[in-house]
């Protein structure tokens, strides 16, 4: 039983649940992170998306078994290697999907259910045909990431700034194209496991990466610059007024921009120098410099919105 649960955890890609943490964006950037009701609502929404995304992963892997057996790494997946049977995987997938969609309909505002339904339709479309169409495949991957942000908004009723939303769009495309660039490097032009790769060249993907790396940090910089300065807490505001008045009305969120720039540069280094990128979630969980940059960025965000501001 323990072995089966371990194999199932690998097959439903628990590590990729990390993507669903983006649902927190709606309450983090609107100053509602420590609102107990909204925090719990977001956690529940994340659980729904974990169930649904794992359901889709199982369906995808059932369909891709013949191709996955030709892949240097995917052939080790429990379904491709025969350690989990197709009927078992299908039963679990349908159960997860029913529980996820049922919960989104019964326990959340209707907009959340509609966004969840759109997510399911997009992921199924990707599984069955969009992943075989160049450009649409990366747009679909990015679209799923963007719908997660919408889901966080729909569940809580709070909405992020438009420039921050454009940042989400840019970084979603950046990560999706980075994933394709990593796959292209890994498979060395082999297209048997993913025919779409034969339509991409390294130069073309490099140009796309450059475009969306630039748009990511610029959109984020615009967000931090155009966002209203935080209303400072009395103790901090009085200290600045008395000692450093020039800083009292500054755009404090701009302190986080260098960490975003470093994170993008580090990610590109991992793609080109260390030949990674096929699994963004693996990079985000294993690369120490990138983890430190993300933590420092998060501390600045929390510090400005929740400690310095009120």
N, C-alpha and C positions, 0 to 999 in steps of 0.2 A: 504493500500500500504506500509506504514511504517513497519507494522508487517510482511508483506511478505518479505520485504527486509532484515529485522532482521533475519527471519527464513532462508532465502537463504544464508545470511552471515555465519550462523552456519553450514548449510549443505555443503557449498563449502569450509568450514574450512579455513576461512581467517587467523586464527591464525597460520596455518601451512605454510602460505606463507613465514614465517620467514626462512624456509629452503632455499628458493631461493636466499637469500642474499649471499649465498656462491659463487654465480656467480661473486661477487666482488673480489674474491681471485686473479684472474689473473692480475687485474690492481693494487690492493693494494700492493702485494708483488713484483711487478716489477717497482714500483715507478711511476706509471701512474695514481694514484687515482685522482689527480687534473688536469688531462688532460680533458678539457671540452667535447671534442668530444667522447672520450672513456668512460667517465663517463655517458654521455647521452645514448650511445650505450648499456652500461651495464644495465642501468635503463630500457630501452626498452626490452632488453633480459629477464630481470626479470619479466616484465609484461607478456611477452609471456609464460614464465614458470608458472606464477600464473594462467593464463587462462587454460593452458593445465592440470596442476595438479588438479585444481578444477573440470575440466571436468571428469578426471579419478575418482576422489573421488565420484562424482555423480553416475557414472556407477557402481562403487564398492558398493555403498550403496543401489542401486536398486537391485543388485544381492543378497546382504546380508540381505535384509529386514527380512526374517524369522529368521535368526540367531541373528540379532541385537535385535529383540524383546525379546530374552532370556537373553540378556546382561544387567547387572545392570546399566550401564551408556548409552550404545549405543541405548537402547530402547527409550531414550528421544530425539534422533535425529529427525528432522522434517519429514524425509521420513519414518523412522521406526514407528513414532507415528501417521502418516497419516496427518500431518499438511501441507505437500507439496505432490502433487500427482505425480505419476510415469510419466505420459505424460509430465507434466510441467518440471520435473527434466531432462527427456530425451531430451527435446527440448533445454533447456539451455546447457546441456552437449555437444550436437552436435554443437551448435552455438559456444561455447567456443573453441571446438576442431578445427573447421574450421577456426575461426579467428586466433587462435594461430599458427596453421600449415601454413596457408596462409601468415601470417605476417613473419614467419621465412623464407619462400621461397622468398618473394618479397622484403623484406627490409634488409636482412642480407646476409653475405657471405654464399656460398653454404655449407661449412663445418658445420656451425651453424644449417642449415636445416637438415643435415644428423644426427647430434647429437640429435637434437630435435625429429626427427623421431625414432631414437634408444630409446630415453626416453619414447616415447609413446608406442612403441612395448614392452619394458620391463614392463612398468606399466600395460598395458593390460594383458600381460602374467602373471604378479603377481595376478591381479584381478581374472583371470579365472582359473588358475591352480597352479602357483608357490607357492602361499600362503598356499596351502594344502600339500606341500612337505617339510618335515623338512630339515633344513640347507639351502636348496635353497631359502626358504622364507626370511631368514635374509640376505643372500647374495644378493637377489634381492632388498631388502630395501636399503642396503648399495650401491648397484650398481646405484640406482637412484640418490643417493646423489653424487656419484662420477661423474656421467654424467652431473650433474649441474656444477661441476667444469670445465669439458671439454667444456661445453656450453659457459662459460665465456671466456675461451681461444679462442674458435672458433669465437666468436662474435667480439673479439678485436684484435686477432692475437698475443697476448702476452701469454707466457707459464710459469708456476711456476716451481721451482726447483724440481728435482726428489725426494729428501728427503721430501720436503713439500707435494708432491703428495702421498708418502707412508704414511705420517701423516694423510692425508685426508682419505685414504683407511682404516687405522687403526681406526680412530675415527668414521668413518661411521659404521664399523662392531661393534665397542664398543657400539654405541648408539642403533643399531638394536638389538643386543643381550640384552642390558639393557631393551629395550622395551618388549622383550619376557619375561624376568625375572620379570618385573613389572606385565605383564598380568598373568603370572603363579601365582604370589602371590595374585593378586586381585581376580582371579577366584577360587583359592584354589583347583586346580586340575579339575575343571569343564571343560569338553571338548566339550560341546554341541555348544558353540559359536565359537570355533576354534579347530577343530579336531587335528591340528598340535601340539597343546600344550601337548597332551597326549604322544607325542614322546620325549618330553624334560623333563629332571629331574633337580631339583634345583642344584644338585652337578655339572652336566654337564655344565649348563649355568654359574655357578660360575667359573668354569675352563676357559670357553671361555672369560668371562669378565676379568679375571685376565690376560689372554694372550694379549687381545687387549688394555687393560688399559696400560700395560707395553709397548707394541709396539708403542702406540700413543705417550707417552712422550719421549721414546727413539728416535723414528724417528724424532720428532720435535727437540730434543736436537741435533741430528746429523745435521739437517738442519741449526740450528743457529750457530753451530760450524764450519761447512764446507762452509757456505756462506761467500763470501769475506767481509772483514771489510768495512764499508761505507767510501767513500771519504768524509772527514769531511769538513764542511764549514769553510771558512777562520777564522772567529771570534772564533769559537769553537776550531778548530784545533790549532790555534796560542796560545789560552789559555792553552790547554793541553801541547803543546810543551814547553811552558815557565814554567809551574807550575807542571804538572803531566805527564811527557813524557812517563812514564810506561803504561799509559792508552790510548795513542794516536792510537795504532794499535790493540786494543782489539776487540774481537767479541761482539759487543754491543748488538746484537740480543739475546744473551744468557741471558740477563737481564729478558727476557720474560718467560724463562723456569719455574721458580717457580710458576708463575700464572697458567701455564698449568697443572703442577703437582697438585696444590691445586684444580683446577677445576675438575680434574679427581677424586681426593679423595672425594671432596664434592659431586659429582654426585653419587659415589658409596654409600656414606652415606645416600643420599636421597633414593636410591633404597632399601638398606637393613634396615635402621633404621626407615625411614618414609614411607616405602612401596610404593614409587612412582617409576616412570620409564616408565609407560605405555604410557605417552605422553611427550616425550622429549621437545617439544616446549612449553608445559605448565610449565615445570620446568625452562626452560631458561627465561621465562617471569615473573616468580613469586618468585623464590628463591633469596632473597636479597644478601646473601654472594656470590652466584654464579654469579649474575649480576655484583656485584662490582669487582670480579676477572676478568670477561670478559672485563669490561670497562678498568681496569688497564692494562690488557694485550694489549688491543687495543691502549691505550695511549703510551705504550712502543714501539709498532710496528710503530705507526705514528711518534713518537718522533725520533726513530733511523733512519727510512728510509727517512722521509721528513723534519725533523727539524735539527737533528745533521748531517745527510748525505745530499748530494746534487746530 
